[in-house]
């Protein structure tokens, strides 16, 4: 798998948009990042899983998936070694990460006032 393959799979998921975060392409649904490309460097992607999901992916394919170092990894962020990964396995990881992000309600922007009920 290449970075272009990872990008194509991520963008094939509904309502996904590509942006940039910390100088890396990221993939979002509803404004929520579910994957990045090129982290920690070009040979890698990252999917944002929950810890239980991360454990399952790492146990099934330790040569492909590994927790991101530090606190993000403890929360489920998982690196994907692209050259070792097959399309089906990465599609499954991206779909899982997409579902996690899509199920969350968008956060309200700081300082944005809540609509007030109309009074008569």
C-alpha positions as CSV (number, residue, x, y, z in Angstrom):
1,X,0.0,0.0,0.0
2,X,1.2,3.5,-0.7
3,X,0.3,6.9,0.7
4,X,-1.9,7.5,-2.4
5,X,-3.8,4.3,-1.7
6,X,-4.4,5.3,1.9
7,X,-5.6,8.7,0.8
8,X,-7.9,7.2,-1.8
9,X,-9.4,4.7,0.7
10,X,-9.9,7.5,3.3
11,X,-11.6,9.8,0.8
12,X,-13.9,7.1,-0.4
13,X,-15.7,7.1,2.9
14,X,-18.9,9.3,3.0
15,X,-18.6,13.0,3.7
16,X,-14.8,12.8,4.2
17,X,-12.7,15.8,3.6
18,X,-9.0,16.2,3.5
19,X,-7.3,19.0,5.4
20,X,-4.0,19.5,7.1
21,X,-3.0,19.3,10.8
22,X,0.5,19.9,12.1
23,X,1.9,19.8,8.5
24,X,0.3,16.4,7.8
25,X,-2.7,15.6,5.6
26,X,-5.6,14.5,7.7
27,X,-9.0,13.1,6.9
28,X,-12.2,14.3,8.7
29,X,-15.9,13.6,8.9
30,X,-18.1,16.1,10.6
31,X,-15.0,18.2,11.4
32,X,-13.5,15.3,13.4
33,X,-10.1,13.8,12.4
34,X,-10.2,10.0,12.0
35,X,-6.9,9.5,10.1
36,X,-3.7,11.2,9.1
37,X,-1.1,10.4,6.5
38,X,2.7,10.8,6.9
39,X,2.9,10.5,10.7
40,X,5.5,9.9,12.1
41,X,6.9,10.0,8.6
42,X,6.0,9.2,5.0
43,X,6.0,5.4,5.4
44,X,3.2,5.6,7.9
45,X,-0.5,6.5,8.3
46,X,-2.5,6.8,11.5
47,X,-6.1,5.8,12.3
48,X,-7.9,7.1,15.4
49,X,-9.4,4.0,17.1
50,X,-10.5,3.4,20.6
51,X,-8.2,1.4,22.9
52,X,-10.2,-1.9,22.6
53,X,-10.2,-1.6,18.8
54,X,-6.5,-0.7,18.8
55,X,-5.7,-3.9,20.8
56,X,-7.6,-6.0,18.3
57,X,-5.9,-4.5,15.2
58,X,-2.4,-4.7,16.8
59,X,-3.0,-8.3,17.9
60,X,-4.2,-9.4,14.5
61,X,-1.4,-7.7,12.5
62,X,1.5,-6.5,14.8
63,X,3.7,-6.0,11.7
64,X,1.2,-3.4,10.3
65,X,-0.4,-1.7,13.3
66,X,1.3,-0.3,16.4
67,X,0.1,2.3,19.0
68,X,1.3,5.8,18.5
69,X,3.9,6.7,21.2
70,X,2.7,8.5,24.3
71,X,-0.7,9.6,25.4
72,X,-2.3,9.6,22.0
73,X,-1.5,6.0,21.6
74,X,-2.9,5.2,25.0
75,X,-6.2,6.8,23.8
76,X,-6.2,4.5,20.7
77,X,-4.3,6.4,18.0
78,X,-2.7,3.7,15.9
79,X,0.1,3.9,13.3
80,X,-0.2,1.9,10.1
81,X,3.0,0.8,8.3
82,X,1.8,1.4,4.7
83,X,4.3,-0.9,2.8
84,X,3.3,-3.9,5.0
85,X,-0.4,-3.3,4.9
86,X,-3.0,-4.7,2.5
87,X,-6.0,-2.8,1.1
88,X,-8.6,-4.9,3.0
89,X,-7.0,-4.5,6.4
90,X,-6.4,-0.7,6.0
91,X,-10.0,-0.3,4.6
92,X,-11.3,-2.0,7.7
93,X,-9.2,0.2,10.1
94,X,-10.2,3.4,8.2
95,X,-13.8,2.4,8.3
96,X,-13.7,1.7,12.0
97,X,-12.0,5.1,12.7
98,X,-14.5,6.8,10.4
99,X,-17.4,5.3,12.3
100,X,-15.9,6.4,15.6
101,X,-15.6,10.0,14.4
102,X,-18.9,10.1,12.5
103,X,-20.8,9.0,15.6
104,X,-19.6,12.0,17.7
105,X,-21.6,15.2,17.6
106,X,-19.6,18.2,16.4
107,X,-18.3,20.4,19.2
108,X,-19.6,23.9,19.5
109,X,-17.1,26.5,18.7
110,X,-15.8,28.4,21.8
111,X,-17.6,31.6,22.3
112,X,-20.5,30.7,20.1
113,X,-23.8,31.6,21.7
114,X,-26.5,29.1,22.1
115,X,-29.8,30.0,20.5
116,X,-32.1,31.5,23.0
117,X,-35.7,30.5,23.1
118,X,-38.1,33.1,21.8
119,X,-40.3,34.8,24.4
120,X,-43.6,36.4,23.7
